[in-house]
């Protein structure tokens, strides 16, 4: 690859990214073509010149339809699912001071099973068999939430004979109806917002509703109502662990409603799965660390009384139902020799306790 050759079409870069197993691809003005491999962002070719504004514009035009181009022009940024020549991608394009920036998340077309990913199946399956309630999958950006959520929905699709409705922005994994009848709706394409789609969803007689992201008061409120009125609702949040997730859900509401919401959540929550993807010791892949909170009477009590800070203690006594804290999960990975002590410390919640664990 010479220093200046810029490929003609976005698909050529995406194909490379897929071939080498990267999770994301970055094509940005004033920056060489780059990808994220095993969680680390780096240039695809070390000696490639930064892309010029006219080059990124040409690449943007190479794959955008008229509709998306005019939306980008008008709004300055767009997110959508892109169907490339060899697979699906979550595309995000922004207009910035120097030109256009594109980021693509590479979506694996086959949905991986919970077993493959390494999720605690024996404790998650009971949660999926409830007729109603709320299951949350949480973690930071790029922690594999969509992959885990897809594997759980796919399990339900085979395990039950129900109506599953997914509301996503954009649609990532495509589900074919197996035991269940599955409908997928994309925000901005099929409906204007998550809240609007959720309101519509309740009239479509679904049994299971997957909400791609619970980002605002209205969506969270509707998801809780749906969970209370006989639907099993699965959603994601960008929070690191169970106590923070609950605080985030409760803090969205005005103060005068909090007590009522705490009661609602304590009754409808089924479980919270939080996760992190951590570079492995060899540096050639990543391992999954998971925290699981299962709603037991003791957990419900903490939520009702607003004492989420007591949850880590409660989780330690709930091992028989599969509860495990993130720190415990990290310690196990470290003991098995999967992650380094630096990663262990960096990612743990209780740093002081982790330091003394490492000393001992």
C-alpha positions as CSV (number, residue, x, y, z in Angstrom):
1,X,0.0,0.0,0.0
2,X,1.6,3.3,-1.1
3,X,1.3,6.3,1.2
4,X,-1.4,8.0,-0.9
5,X,-3.7,5.4,-2.4
6,X,-7.2,6.0,-1.1
7,X,-9.6,3.1,-1.9
8,X,-12.6,4.1,-4.0
9,X,-15.4,2.7,-1.9
10,X,-16.2,2.3,1.8
11,X,-16.9,-1.4,1.2
12,X,-13.3,-2.1,0.4
13,X,-12.2,-0.8,3.9
14,X,-15.0,-2.7,5.6
15,X,-14.1,-5.9,3.9
16,X,-10.5,-5.5,5.3
17,X,-11.8,-4.8,8.8
18,X,-14.0,-7.9,8.7
19,X,-11.2,-10.1,7.4
20,X,-8.8,-9.1,10.2
21,X,-11.5,-9.3,12.9
22,X,-11.7,-5.6,13.9
23,X,-14.7,-4.4,15.8
24,X,-14.8,-0.8,14.4
25,X,-13.5,1.0,11.4
26,X,-12.7,4.8,11.4
27,X,-12.4,6.9,8.2
28,X,-11.9,10.4,9.4
29,X,-10.6,13.7,7.8
30,X,-7.0,14.5,8.8
31,X,-6.4,11.0,10.2
32,X,-5.2,7.9,8.4
33,X,-7.7,5.0,7.9
34,X,-7.9,3.2,11.3
35,X,-9.5,0.3,13.0
36,X,-10.1,-1.0,16.5
37,X,-8.5,-4.4,17.0
38,X,-8.9,-6.2,20.4
39,X,-10.1,-2.9,21.9
40,X,-7.2,-0.9,20.7
41,X,-7.5,1.9,18.0
42,X,-4.6,2.1,15.5
43,X,-3.9,3.0,11.9
44,X,-4.5,0.2,9.3
45,X,-1.3,1.1,7.5
46,X,1.4,2.8,9.6
47,X,2.7,4.9,6.7
48,X,-0.7,6.0,5.3
49,X,-1.2,9.8,4.9
50,X,-4.1,11.4,6.7
51,X,-7.3,11.5,4.6
52,X,-8.0,14.8,3.0
53,X,-11.5,16.5,3.2
54,X,-12.2,15.8,-0.5
55,X,-11.2,12.1,0.0
56,X,-13.6,11.5,3.0
57,X,-16.4,13.3,1.2
58,X,-15.9,11.1,-1.8
59,X,-16.0,8.0,0.5
60,X,-19.2,9.3,2.2
61,X,-20.8,9.8,-1.2
62,X,-19.7,6.3,-2.3
63,X,-22.2,4.6,0.0
64,X,-24.9,7.1,1.0
65,X,-28.3,7.1,-0.6
66,X,-30.1,10.4,-1.5
67,X,-32.2,10.2,1.7
68,X,-29.3,9.8,4.1
69,X,-27.2,12.4,2.2
70,X,-29.9,15.1,2.6
71,X,-30.4,14.1,6.3
72,X,-26.6,14.4,6.9
73,X,-26.6,17.8,5.1
74,X,-29.4,19.1,7.2
75,X,-28.5,17.7,10.6
76,X,-24.7,17.4,10.4
77,X,-24.7,13.8,11.7
78,X,-26.5,10.5,11.0
79,X,-26.6,7.0,12.4
80,X,-28.0,4.1,10.4
81,X,-27.6,0.4,9.7
82,X,-25.6,0.0,6.5
83,X,-25.9,-3.2,4.4
84,X,-22.5,-3.5,2.7
85,X,-21.4,-6.0,0.1
86,X,-20.3,-8.5,2.7
87,X,-22.4,-7.8,5.8
88,X,-24.2,-5.3,8.1
89,X,-22.7,-2.3,9.8
90,X,-23.8,0.3,12.3
91,X,-22.7,3.5,10.5
92,X,-22.2,6.9,12.1
93,X,-21.2,9.9,10.1
94,X,-20.6,13.4,11.5
95,X,-19.7,16.7,9.8
96,X,-16.9,18.4,11.7
97,X,-14.6,21.4,11.4
98,X,-12.2,19.7,9.0
99,X,-14.6,17.5,7.0
100,X,-16.5,14.3,7.4
101,X,-15.8,11.5,10.0
102,X,-17.2,8.0,9.5
103,X,-17.2,5.2,12.1
104,X,-18.5,1.7,11.4
105,X,-19.3,-0.9,14.0
106,X,-18.9,-4.3,12.3
107,X,-22.0,-6.5,13.1
108,X,-21.4,-10.2,13.0
109,X,-24.3,-11.7,11.0
110,X,-24.6,-14.9,12.9
111,X,-26.1,-14.4,16.4
112,X,-23.8,-16.1,18.9
113,X,-25.3,-18.2,21.6
114,X,-25.1,-17.3,25.3
115,X,-22.8,-20.2,25.8
116,X,-20.4,-19.0,23.1
117,X,-20.2,-15.6,24.6
118,X,-19.6,-17.0,28.1
119,X,-22.8,-15.7,29.8
120,X,-23.9,-17.4,33.0
121,X,-26.7,-19.4,31.2
122,X,-28.1,-21.3,34.1
123,X,-28.9,-18.1,35.9
124,X,-30.1,-16.0,32.9
125,X,-32.5,-18.6,31.4
126,X,-34.8,-18.5,34.5
127,X,-35.1,-14.7,34.0
128,X,-36.1,-15.1,30.3
129,X,-39.0,-17.4,31.3
130,X,-41.0,-14.8,33.2
131,X,-44.1,-13.5,31.5
132,X,-43.5,-10.0,32.6
133,X,-40.8,-7.7,34.2
134,X,-37.6,-5.9,33.2
135,X,-34.2,-7.4,32.3
136,X,-31.4,-4.8,31.8
137,X,-28.1,-5.4,30.0
138,X,-25.6,-2.6,30.8
139,X,-22.0,-1.6,30.1
140,X,-20.0,1.1,28.5
141,X,-19.8,1.7,24.7
142,X,-18.2,-1.3,23.0
143,X,-18.7,-3.7,26.0
144,X,-20.7,-6.2,23.9
145,X,-24.2,-5.3,25.2
146,X,-25.8,-5.6,21.7
147,X,-24.2,-9.1,21.2
148,X,-25.4,-10.3,24.6
149,X,-28.9,-8.9,24.2
150,X,-29.1,-10.5,20.7
151,X,-28.1,-13.9,22.2
152,X,-30.8,-13.6,24.9
153,X,-33.5,-12.6,22.4
154,X,-32.4,-15.4,20.1
155,X,-32.7,-17.9,23.0
156,X,-36.3,-16.6,23.8
157,X,-37.1,-16.9,20.1
158,X,-36.3,-20.6,20.2
159,X,-37.5,-21.3,23.7
160,X,-41.0,-19.7,23.6
161,X,-44.0,-19.4,21.3
162,X,-44.7,-15.7,21.6
163,X,-44.6,-12.4,19.8
164,X,-41.3,-10.6,20.1
165,X,-41.0,-6.9,19.1
166,X,-37.6,-5.2,18.9
167,X,-37.2,-1.4,18.8
168,X,-33.7,-0.5,17.7
169,X,-31.5,2.5,16.5
170,X,-30.4,1.1,14.1
171,X,-31.4,-2.6,13.7
172,X,-28.1,-4.6,14.2
173,X,-28.8,-8.3,14.3
174,X,-31.6,-9.7,12.1
175,X,-33.8,-12.2,13.8
176,X,-35.7,-14.8,11.8
177,X,-38.8,-16.0,13.5
178,X,-38.2,-19.5,15.1
179,X,-40.6,-20.5,17.8
180,X,-41.7,-16.9,18.1
181,X,-43.1,-14.4,15.7
182,X,-40.5,-11.5,15.6
183,X,-41.0,-7.9,14.4
184,X,-38.1,-5.5,14.2
185,X,-38.6,-1.7,14.0
186,X,-35.9,0.9,13.4
187,X,-36.1,4.3,15.1
188,X,-35.9,7.1,12.5
189,X,-36.8,4.7,9.7
190,X,-40.0,3.1,10.9
191,X,-40.8,5.4,13.8
192,X,-39.6,8.7,15.1
193,X,-38.4,7.8,18.6
194,X,-38.1,5.0,21.1
195,X,-40.9,6.5,23.2
196,X,-43.3,6.7,20.3
197,X,-42.4,3.1,19.2
198,X,-43.0,1.8,22.7
199,X,-46.3,3.5,23.0
200,X,-47.3,1.9,19.6
201,X,-45.8,-1.4,20.7
202,X,-48.3,-1.9,23.5
203,X,-51.1,-1.9,21.0
204,X,-49.5,-4.7,18.9
205,X,-50.0,-7.4,21.5
206,X,-46.3,-8.3,22.1
207,X,-45.2,-10.7,24.8
208,X,-41.5,-9.7,24.7
209,X,-40.3,-6.2,23.9
210,X,-36.6,-5.4,23.3
211,X,-35.8,-1.7,23.6
212,X,-32.3,-0.9,22.1
213,X,-31.6,1.9,24.5
214,X,-33.4,3.4,27.4
215,X,-32.0,6.9,27.2
216,X,-34.7,9.3,28.5
217,X,-37.4,9.7,31.1
218,X,-40.3,8.9,28.7
219,X,-38.7,5.7,27.3
220,X,-37.8,4.5,30.8
221,X,-41.3,5.3,32.1
222,X,-43.0,3.4,29.2
223,X,-40.6,0.5,29.6
224,X,-41.5,0.2,33.3
225,X,-45.2,0.5,32.5
226,X,-44.9,-2.3,29.9
227,X,-43.0,-4.5,32.3
228,X,-45.7,-4.0,34.9
229,X,-48.6,-4.7,32.5
230,X,-47.6,-8.2,31.5
231,X,-44.7,-7.8,29.0
232,X,-41.2,-9.0,29.4
233,X,-39.0,-6.0,28.6
234,X,-35.3,-6.2,27.7
235,X,-33.3,-3.0,27.5
236,X,-29.8,-1.6,27.6
237,X,-28.2,1.3,29.6
238,X,-24.7,2.7,29.5
239,X,-23.9,2.1,33.2
240,X,-21.1,0.1,34.7
241,X,-22.8,-2.0,37.4
242,X,-26.1,-2.8,39.0
243,X,-26.2,-0.1,41.8
244,X,-25.3,2.6,39.3
245,X,-27.9,1.3,36.8
246,X,-30.7,1.5,39.4
247,X,-29.5,5.0,40.5
248,X,-29.6,6.1,36.9
249,X,-33.1,4.7,36.3
250,X,-34.4,6.4,39.5
251,X,-32.6,9.7,39.0
252,X,-34.3,10.3,35.7
253,X,-37.6,10.9,37.5
254,X,-38.7,14.1,39.3
255,X,-38.1,13.9,43.0
256,X,-41.8,13.7,43.9
257,X,-42.2,10.5,41.8
258,X,-39.2,8.7,43.1
259,X,-40.8,6.8,45.9
260,X,-43.6,5.4,43.6
261,X,-40.9,4.5,40.9
262,X,-38.8,2.7,43.5
263,X,-41.8,0.5,44.4
264,X,-42.4,-0.1,40.7
265,X,-38.8,-1.0,39.9
266,X,-38.6,-3.2,43.0
267,X,-41.6,-5.2,41.8
268,X,-40.9,-5.4,38.1
269,X,-37.1,-5.8,37.9
270,X,-36.0,-9.4,37.1
271,X,-32.3,-8.9,36.8
272,X,-29.4,-6.7,35.6
273,X,-26.5,-8.1,33.6
274,X,-23.5,-5.7,33.5
275,X,-20.5,-6.4,31.4
276,X,-17.0,-5.3,30.4
277,X,-14.7,-6.6,27.6
278,X,-11.1,-6.7,28.8
279,X,-7.9,-7.2,26.8
280,X,-6.5,-10.6,27.6
281,X,-3.0,-11.3,28.9
282,X,-1.7,-12.2,25.4
283,X,-3.1,-9.0,24.0
284,X,-4.6,-10.8,21.0
285,X,-8.2,-10.9,22.1
286,X,-10.7,-9.8,24.8
287,X,-12.4,-11.6,27.7
288,X,-15.8,-11.0,29.1
289,X,-16.4,-10.0,32.8
290,X,-20.0,-10.1,33.9
291,X,-21.9,-8.9,37.0
292,X,-25.3,-10.4,37.6
293,X,-27.9,-9.0,40.0
294,X,-31.1,-11.1,40.4
295,X,-34.1,-9.5,42.1
296,X,-34.6,-11.3,45.4
297,X,-36.7,-10.1,48.3
298,X,-33.5,-8.6,49.9
299,X,-32.7,-6.8,46.6
300,X,-36.2,-5.5,46.2
301,X,-36.1,-4.2,49.8
302,X,-32.9,-2.2,49.1
303,X,-34.5,-0.7,45.9
304,X,-37.7,0.2,47.7
305,X,-35.8,1.9,50.6
306,X,-33.5,3.7,48.2
307,X,-30.4,1.9,49.6
308,X,-28.7,0.9,46.4
309,X,-25.3,1.3,48.1
310,X,-26.1,-1.8,50.1
311,X,-26.5,-4.0,47.0
312,X,-22.9,-5.2,46.6
313,X,-23.2,-6.7,50.1
314,X,-26.6,-8.3,49.3
315,X,-25.1,-9.7,46.0
316,X,-22.3,-11.5,47.9
317,X,-24.9,-13.4,49.9
318,X,-26.9,-14.3,46.8
319,X,-24.4,-16.6,45.1
320,X,-26.9,-19.5,45.1
321,X,-29.1,-17.6,42.5
322,X,-26.1,-16.7,40.4
323,X,-25.4,-13.2,41.8
324,X,-21.8,-12.0,41.3
325,X,-20.3,-8.5,41.5
326,X,-18.1,-7.1,38.8
327,X,-15.1,-7.1,41.2
328,X,-15.6,-10.8,42.0
329,X,-15.8,-11.6,38.3
330,X,-12.6,-9.6,37.6
331,X,-10.8,-11.4,40.5
332,X,-11.8,-14.8,39.0
333,X,-10.4,-13.8,35.6
334,X,-7.2,-12.7,37.2
335,X,-6.8,-15.9,39.2
336,X,-7.3,-17.9,36.0
337,X,-4.5,-15.9,34.4
338,X,-6.8,-14.3,31.8
339,X,-6.2,-10.6,32.6
340,X,-3.3,-8.6,34.0
341,X,-3.1,-7.0,37.4
342,X,-3.1,-3.6,35.8
343,X,-6.4,-4.3,34.1
344,X,-7.8,-5.8,37.3
345,X,-7.0,-2.6,39.3
346,X,-8.0,-0.2,36.5
347,X,-11.5,-1.8,36.1
348,X,-12.4,-2.6,39.7
349,X,-14.9,-0.6,41.7
350,X,-13.3,-1.0,45.1
351,X,-9.6,-0.1,44.3
352,X,-8.4,-0.3,48.0
353,X,-9.8,-3.8,48.4
354,X,-8.3,-4.9,45.1
355,X,-4.9,-3.6,46.1
356,X,-4.9,-5.5,49.3
357,X,-6.1,-8.6,47.3
358,X,-3.1,-8.3,45.0
359,X,-0.7,-7.8,47.9
360,X,-1.9,-11.0,49.5
